[in-house]
Amino acid sequence: MATAMAPENIHIKYETYKMCKIEGNVKDAAIQFIDLFNVTSLQPVVPTPSQLRSKKAEFKEQQMQFIHLKQLFQYEMKFILYSIADEWSELSKENLNKYLQIDQSSVNDFQAELNFHKQLYLKLKKSDQVNCLTLFSNFYNENLEVEIDVLLYIIGKNYISSESLSECATMLIKIKQDLENRIIRDNCKNDNDPDWLMMNHLRQKYIFCILPTLFTSSALFDDKHLIQRYIFDSLKYFIEDFIFQKSNKQPISRKHEYEQKLIEIIRMYGSYNQWQLFKNSNDFNFSNGLESTMNLLSTYVDLINYRTESEALDLTANVKPRPENPEPILYYSLLLFVICFSSYVEIQSETVVVERLHTGFEDDKLYLTTHNKKRKLIQHYPQKPKLISSNKKQIDNLNVLTLLKNYFCSFLKNDFEKFLDHVNLRNNDQYIQLMADLSIKEGSYADVTRLFEFKSIAMNEMEIVNQVKYLMQMIMVYSKTNCGVLAIESIFNLVNLLPRFNQLHSFMKKPIATSVIVRCGSIDSNDSTTICSATVAGTTPSTLSYCDIDSYLEISKSNSTRHVILLPLTMDNILAYIIDVLVCKLKDSVIQTVRPFDISFGHMMVLCQYSWPYYYHMFQRMVTNIMTRLNSNTSLSLACKLTYSQFSTYIFNADIIEELTNLTDLYENLILDFNPITNDDPNQPLNMHSTRGVTRTYKEDIKNLLHKQMILSSNQLTNEMFINFIQIEMKQYFIQSLKS
């Protein structure tokens, strides 16, 4: 009767709904619930100024009814949400009762009340369920965790129109931005802070849930600035999780899913704009090979950026015009960049990019012609390649990143600058390291120095691995730019780090002699050849060695003069590079036949022992120098004397000792003085001397000394011995050289 008399009275409607609840009539209760709480009834009444003046009391009554109805709706919805909490609550799960503020004492049987509301919710149509959840999220402002969870639950159900879903996604983005601003404002650094936890939760949902939902609304695509910000945010979160590796990073096992979702998001935008790039879903697919994806992008860039269909491709043009629509290139280039960058950082954590100094096999003819030697250690290859040497994935990533860098420095420069600022990459250590590696690959040594200016100040604050990488690359740069003193200073700084490095990284693998050399196609047209290390079936993955002769000879079949190596950071490789630089510094003084012998000749013999026979050719040039002087001396009354007081301490290589023995047998006027030095000046020139005193006893003594060293040769040449030699003898040598 009351319903018939006042069908729109909310009090009567609510009482009718309560009667159905008491009777347990879920079906009728659901009908009454939607009749009472719907989009129309829960719309606030907004009167015009004239209506407010004429019917002020009436509108005030309507406003009071609306407030009361909203309170009743929130009360019922809290019970519904509590009853289905397992379906939607994530952030709010642990404190759900506190957040919803349900008074359990207000009902006789709390569990029965929950069961009824759960059955009521399930009885509603799917569209009515989502409408009620959406209305609740619009009204509810008591707790942000609950609001976030409910909005994410709505998006996940996906039963409403794309525009409505997009509105929910927009609300979540606004909440996320507010939280980020609040964290910055309050300088919050506590990972357990509620704002921090909510923001991180939304970030994790951003690429997998929020952004794909947002992109279902075509109306959004008209605002290109907003689209750019949303895409930049998605790339930013990927970088933070998988490159910066902050505390909120996602498991690495989810990285592939993350990448695929990024591709899907950009492809959705491209499909709406009818991009001609990567129209086929299989085109942009890393499983088919990174090279094919990059080649397709490069071809597209060439076509639209340099020519029309009727024009020839002009690569000599100095000014590269900006394409009419750079969006496809920009977004796919940025996507490739962050994916390759993250992969590169992952692989490069224990690797350093350096350029070989060519103190090894550098001559045009490298045959061994040692007297009285039958074995031939080195074969002849006339030229040297440009090389990036490591596994194929490293090479692919570095080549793609090189090409992308060229895009970002030319027609995409302004957009890339915006991107760097948006994702806070510009001063990031990993990004600076990447740019330095690319500069080394391109031979731009001044750029490396400029990039590393900040690191020279904060080097002591770096992790030990990063200190080693930095010093190795700066030693290379100083050596290439003729900054000898700085190179030597950096060498001794690096040598001082080696004990700590060895202690912290004793788990690192030593080079394994099970690798083979395979050729890998190069994307970069500037690379004549790229070689990578592969693994023989059934063996442990190989580790590239700086002084590996077989790989050197293989790559030397190519035509480039620069060898850029992605070198694993092992003690052997670090020490090998240090010794290579030192050999380079001593080389000129030991191969010139017009210069008197000094202590550098002996020091070079010590260094040549490392990774024998890698420096065999250098030792052979030293032998040739001695023989040239002896052969040019027509007077048998003069002797060529070579003094090295540290011989018995540091020289144990059997081949070197054998060669010296052969020389003493061949030349009567050669004096080898390997006794401890008594002269105050260890660098005193030692050249031609009288042969008086060169007796049979002397010959026997020197042969006995060489024989003794030969016996000790099996176990003396350790990394520790070379490190001690560098720290003591080489340091003293360079100090004396600087003084003179």
Salt bridges, closest charged atoms under 4 A:
GLU8 OE1 - LYS13 NZ 3.58
ASP35 OD2 - LYS13 NZ 3.46
GLU76 OE2 - LYS21 NZ 3.43
GLU76 OE1 - HIS117 NE2 2.60
GLU90 OE2 - LYS205 NZ 3.30
GLU113 OE2 - LYS21 NZ 3.05
GLU113 OE2 - HIS117 ND1 3.86
GLU142 OE1 - LYS78 NZ 3.08
ASP178 OD2 - LYS174 NZ 3.14
GLU180 OE1 - LYS176 NZ 3.70
ASP186 OD1 - ARG185 NE 2.99
ASP195 OD1 - ARG182 NH2 2.82
ASP233 OD2 - LYS176 NZ 3.97
ASP233 OD1 - HIS422 NE2 2.66
GLU240 OE1 - ARG203 NH2 2.78
GLU240 OE2 - LYS246 NZ 3.85
ASP241 OD1 - ARG203 NH2 3.48
GLU257 OE1 - ARG254 NE 3.93
GLU264 OE1 - LYS261 NZ 3.43
GLU291 OE2 - LYS392 NZ 3.00
GLU327 OE1 - LYS224 NZ 3.36
GLU346 OE1 - LYS255 NZ 3.39
GLU350 OE2 - HIS505 NE2 3.91
GLU355 OE2 - LYS480 NZ 3.17
GLU355 OE1 - ARG562 NH2 2.91
GLU362 OE2 - LYS587 NZ 3.38
GLU362 OE2 - ARG621 NH1 3.28
ASP363 OD1 - ARG621 NH1 3.42
ASP396 OD2 - LYS392 NZ 2.94
ASP415 OD2 - ARG322 NH2 2.74
GLU417 OE1 - ARG426 NH1 2.80
ASP421 OD1 - ARG426 NH2 2.93
GLU442 OE1 - LYS405 NZ 3.33
ASP447 OD1 - ARG450 NH2 3.85
ASP524 OD2 - LYS441 NZ 2.59
ASP527 OD1 - LYS386 NZ 3.71
ASP527 OD2 - LYS441 NZ 3.40
GLU554 OE2 - ARG519 NH2 3.55
GLU554 OE1 - LYS557 NZ 3.39
ASP598 OD2 - ARG595 NH2 3.52
ASP655 OD1 - LYS373 NZ 3.69
ASP655 OD1 - ARG375 NH2 1.98
GLU658 OE1 - LYS373 NZ 3.47
ASP665 OD1 - LYS703 NZ 2.93
ASP673 OD2 - LYS641 NZ 3.52
